[in-house]
């Protein structure tokens, strides 16, 4: 037997495999395919203070080794989540966390305040890749000052585990990571999608209604691994790595680079059972390499 348990500060995961927000719905959608209790945690889809329709269609496009999306945080708002969705998912035997988004600091604070009252939600993932309306559409997570502000204000009202999701669309991700650590983040997750676009050469039109969108899937994995490794060497809080993880081998690579846990996103669209397979694959790797505790692999990259 091997020990797959990991801790993100005070948050205990039975194993390091989590799902990425926006790719797993509220968990209910996958309950017919896998045993949700076998996962370390579930990140439910992005939740905002008020109802959002999202962007016009088309808002997803397949690309070589990945996909672009511009869904635009479509959701029915935090009140709907608290009243209608939470009662249905609160008894899952895993960590259910809510991805919190907003275009104003005040919206993020109000959403976090409401979720703080939900007993069976042990943490939130604060998405600082959202546009900050007051700063002309620049994402909170692309400047240290705005990242610090939103994390500082949410930290004041949110008393449980605060994970902050970092944007890769920056010059130096370590400076952003250190900034949010300094304002009380309990952990960081990275990376969010890379900004990209796709064009139909025959029609000369963009494939997305918004022209640009977020690139995910295997194409982003080398960038994500590099950023996880850089942040691991810059901060003292746990890291949750994501970006192109398609199997257990990918997950192990992220753990070796410094991730205490990982999230699986795009792969869920290809194989709804992939998360359970990754849990089993990590266990098999540990047995094969005679590793008793998965924590012994965190940051264990051999650079010789």
Secondary structure, DSSP 4 states (H G I P E B T S, - for coil): --B--EEETTEEESSSEEE-TTSSTTSGGGTTTS-GGGSSEEEEEEE-SS-B--PPSP-EEEETTEEEE-----B--HHHIIIIIHHHHTT-SSEEEEEE--SSHHHHHHHHHHHHT-TT--EEEEETTSEEGGGTTEEGGGSHHHHHHHHHHHHHH--SEEEEEPPS-SS-HHHHHHHHHHTT-SEEEE--PEEEE-EETTTTEESSTTSEEEEESGGGHHHHHHHHHHHHTT-SSEEEE-SS--SHHHHHHHHHHT-SEEEE-THHHH-TTHHHHHHHHHHHHHHHTT-SBGGGGTT-----
